[in-house]
Amino acid sequence: MNCSIVRGLTLLVLAFAVPGSLGADSQKELRSGAEDFVKLIEKKDSPALLSRFSEQGTSFIGTAYVPIKTSLSQQEIQKDFEAKAGIYCLFFDTTCLRDEDLKERTRQKGRSLTTPLQSVIDLLATAKGKKFVTSDNVSNGKVSLILSNRTPETARLGQDALNFYFRFEQGQWKLRNFEYN
């Protein structure tokens, strides 16, 4: 049998065997992984949270100038956590987040924000509700965390919703991208 055909068949079999592939169970696993990730934030369990960032790096997309780089490796995220700067501020410290954002925004001559920034932990603490909405494909999943009574279609990113994009790595869902405002 042709080597490329064997490789193709092997990849096809593996694609269906990967945990986190489409199906009701994977939706439950993805949701559970996202709920665990959020609980780690709420408990401020930095060591456990650090292990839940993708080994391929994590991208942060939002209107804040924090972090300064869009995509960070696990090591860069760990350095921020140890220094209580950057990503640490984004997740755990609103004052630090605002201060770092203002400093970088001033340096880059960026325009002012109309809505003050809030750390993820403060957004969670003031949420009117918490509703996890999941979608996934073979090894990636998106979870929108709705923080109000709005629907996923009408929720405003950063005020009413946070978007987490996870990748299934080494038996668990790890954060690959995070959208915030």
N, C-alpha and C positions, 0 to 999 in steps of 0.2 A: 504494500500500500504506500502511496506517495506520502512523504514526510509532512508536507504542508497540509494534506487532508487530515492526517492523524492529529497534528497540532490544532487545526481548526475544530475538529470534533472534541478534543480535550478541552479547549477553551469554552465551547458550547456547553459541555457537561459541567464545567466549573461555574459558569455563569448561573446555571440553575441551582447549583449547590451552595452558592454564596448566601450566608445569612444576611438578611436585609434586602433580599430581592422582593419584588412586588408581591403583595398578599396581605391578608388581615394580620397574620402573625408579625410580619415586618413592620406594619404600621404601629402595632402595640409595642414592639421593641424600640422603635424610633421614638415614640412618645415617651416611653419609660426612660430612655436614655436622655431625652431633653429634660424631663422632669427631674431626673437625678442631677443633671448639670445645673439647673436652676436652684435646686436645694443646696448644692455645694456653694453657690454664690450667696444664698441667704444665710448659710452657716459661716460664711467667710473662711471656708476650708481651702486655703490657698494651695497646700501641697496636693490635695486630691484633685483640685480644679486644674492645676498645671498638667496633670497626667491626662487630662481630657481634651487637650489641644492637639490637632492633627500633627503627626510627625512630618508631614509634607509642608507644614507652615499654615498659618491662619491669616486670612485677609479681613480687614476691618474697614467697613464702608459707611461713612456718615458725613455730616456737615462739620464736625469738630476737627480741629487740627491735631487732635490726639487720637491715635498715635501719629507721629510725624511720618512714618513709613506706612504704606497701605498694607503690606504683607510682612509678617514677622515669623521667624522660626521659633521653635519651642525654646531655644536657648535665649533668644531676645526677649521673649515673653517672661521667662524666668528672671532675667536680669531686671526687667521692669517691676516684677513682683517684689524682688529683694530690695530694690531701691525705693519702693512705694511711689513709683512714677508711671507715666504713660498708661499702659494697659491696666495696671493695678488701679490707677485713678478712674479709668473708664468703668471698671467693674465695681469699685468699692468706695470711692471718695469724691463726692461732688465738688467740694471746695478745691481740692487738688486738680480735678479735671478742668474746672473753670479757670483756675490760675494758669495752668499749663497751656490751655487753649488760647487764653488772652495773650500770653507772652508770645506764642508762636504766630497767632493771628496778627499781632502788632508787628512782629519781625517781617512777616510776609506781606504786610499792608493789606490784609484781608478785610472784608467788610464785617460789620458787627452782626451778631446773631439776633434774631427777633425774639426767640424763645430761649431762656437760659438752659444750659446743659444740666443734665442730672445723671449721676452714676446709675448703673444698672441696679445696684442694690437699693438705691432710693426710689427708682421707678417701681421696683417690685414691692417695696414697703408701702407705697402710696397707691398701689393699683386698686381699682374698684372691683376687679375680678381677675381671674387667671384662667384663660382657656387656651389649650394647646391644639393647634390645627396642623396636621401632618400631611406630607406627600413625600414619596420616595421613588427611586429607580434602583437599578441593580445594587449599587453600593453607596449611593448618596441619598440624603434625605433633607428636606426642608421642614422646619418647624417654625410656624408663626406663633408667638406668644401674645395673645390679645389681652391687654391689661384693663379693658373697660367692657361695657356692654355692647360695643359696636361689633359689626361683623368683620371678618377678614378683609372684605372688599372696601369697607368704609373706614377702617381704623387708620389713624395717622401714625406713620412710622415714627417712633421715638416718644410719642405721647401716649398712644394707645397700643402700640405693637412693637415687638422686637422680632427680627428674623434671624434664626439660627440655621446654618447649613452644616450638616454633619456628614462625615464619611465613615463607613464601617471599616475599622482598622483593628487588627489584633483582638478580635472578639468583642469590640464595643464601639459605640458611636462616639466619634471624636469631632470637635468643632473645627470646621474647615473655613467657613466664612461667617461673618457677623455683620448685620446691617442695623444701624442705630441712627438716631438724629439727636 
